[in-house]
């Protein structure tokens, strides 16, 4: 079973290209504290749909998301039922999502989006 520290080590030492991976590597090499936000599972088909929506909404809102086009390209080359594991990490300014192909535990993609504060409860 893949763990968050193992995923970060794979990213740090790996040679997988892409803007999302490059940005996360820079954070890791700089010693930036990363908060483990959580993880999830989905099929490649579900991921394609989810991230295609994210790409459209981010573009419409003018929110820069690094690595999304590259991730969608990788997902489009996969069979629909491929199992993926997603790990989510945060810094003070960004949220990173690292996508792993579950059967062989290989890095598929990484996206970086600005971290947005959620509105607090109404007073």
C-alpha positions as CSV (number, residue, x, y, z in Angstrom):
1,X,0.0,0.0,0.0
2,X,1.4,3.4,-1.0
3,X,1.9,6.0,1.7
4,X,2.1,9.7,1.5
5,X,5.8,9.9,2.5
6,X,6.6,7.3,-0.2
7,X,4.7,9.3,-2.8
8,X,6.6,12.5,-1.9
9,X,9.9,10.5,-2.1
10,X,8.9,9.2,-5.6
11,X,8.2,12.7,-6.7
12,X,11.4,14.2,-5.2
13,X,13.7,11.6,-6.7
14,X,11.8,10.8,-9.9
15,X,12.4,12.1,-13.3
16,X,8.7,12.3,-14.4
17,X,8.4,15.5,-16.3
18,X,5.6,18.0,-16.1
19,X,4.9,21.4,-14.6
20,X,3.0,20.0,-11.6
21,X,5.7,17.6,-10.7
22,X,8.4,20.3,-11.3
23,X,6.6,22.7,-8.9
24,X,6.2,20.0,-6.2
25,X,9.8,19.0,-6.5
26,X,10.9,22.6,-6.0
27,X,8.8,22.8,-2.8
28,X,10.3,19.5,-1.6
29,X,13.8,20.5,-2.3
30,X,13.3,23.9,-0.6
31,X,12.1,22.0,2.5
32,X,8.6,23.5,2.4
33,X,6.3,22.0,5.0
34,X,3.6,20.0,3.2
35,X,0.4,19.1,4.9
36,X,-1.2,15.8,4.0
37,X,-4.7,16.8,3.1
38,X,-6.0,13.3,2.2
39,X,-6.2,10.7,-0.4
40,X,-8.8,9.0,-2.6
41,X,-9.4,6.4,-5.2
42,X,-11.1,6.5,-8.6
43,X,-11.0,5.0,-12.0
44,X,-9.3,6.7,-14.9
45,X,-12.7,7.3,-16.5
46,X,-13.9,9.1,-13.4
47,X,-10.7,11.0,-13.1
48,X,-10.9,12.1,-16.8
49,X,-14.4,13.5,-16.2
50,X,-13.5,15.2,-12.9
51,X,-10.3,16.8,-14.1
52,X,-11.9,17.9,-17.4
53,X,-14.5,19.8,-15.4
54,X,-11.8,21.3,-13.2
55,X,-9.9,22.4,-16.4
56,X,-13.0,24.2,-17.8
57,X,-14.0,25.8,-14.5
58,X,-10.4,26.9,-13.7
59,X,-10.0,28.4,-17.2
60,X,-13.3,30.2,-17.0
61,X,-12.4,31.6,-13.5
62,X,-8.9,32.6,-14.6
63,X,-7.3,30.3,-12.0
64,X,-3.9,29.0,-13.0
65,X,-3.7,25.2,-12.5
66,X,-0.3,23.7,-13.4
67,X,-0.1,20.1,-14.8
68,X,-3.8,19.7,-15.6
69,X,-3.4,19.4,-19.4
70,X,-0.6,16.9,-19.0
71,X,-2.6,14.8,-16.5
72,X,-5.6,14.7,-18.8
73,X,-3.4,13.6,-21.7
74,X,-2.0,10.7,-19.6
75,X,-5.5,9.8,-18.5
76,X,-6.8,9.7,-22.0
77,X,-4.3,7.1,-22.9
78,X,-5.5,4.7,-20.2
79,X,-8.2,2.1,-20.3
80,X,-11.5,3.4,-18.7
81,X,-11.3,1.0,-15.7
82,X,-7.7,1.6,-14.6
83,X,-7.6,2.2,-10.8
84,X,-5.9,5.3,-9.5
85,X,-5.0,6.6,-6.1
86,X,-4.9,10.4,-5.5
87,X,-2.8,12.0,-2.8
88,X,-3.5,15.6,-1.8
89,X,-0.9,17.9,-0.2
90,X,-1.0,21.5,0.7
91,X,1.3,24.4,1.4
92,X,0.3,27.8,2.6
93,X,-0.2,28.9,-1.0
94,X,-1.0,25.8,-3.1
95,X,-2.7,22.4,-3.2
96,X,-1.0,19.6,-5.0
97,X,-2.8,16.4,-6.2
98,X,-0.5,13.5,-7.2
99,X,-2.1,10.7,-9.2
100,X,-0.7,7.2,-9.0
101,X,-1.6,4.2,-11.2
102,X,-2.6,1.8,-8.4
103,X,-1.7,-1.6,-10.0
104,X,2.0,-0.7,-10.6
105,X,2.3,2.3,-8.3
106,X,3.7,4.6,-11.0
107,X,3.3,8.3,-11.1
108,X,0.6,9.4,-13.6
109,X,0.4,13.2,-13.0
110,X,0.5,16.0,-10.6
111,X,-1.5,19.2,-10.5
112,X,-0.9,22.4,-8.6
113,X,-3.7,24.9,-7.9
114,X,-3.8,28.0,-5.7
115,X,-5.0,27.2,-2.2
116,X,-8.2,29.0,-1.4
117,X,-9.5,29.8,2.0
118,X,-13.0,28.4,2.7
119,X,-15.4,31.0,4.0
120,X,-15.9,30.7,7.7
121,X,-19.2,30.3,9.5
122,X,-21.5,33.3,9.4
123,X,-21.4,35.4,12.5
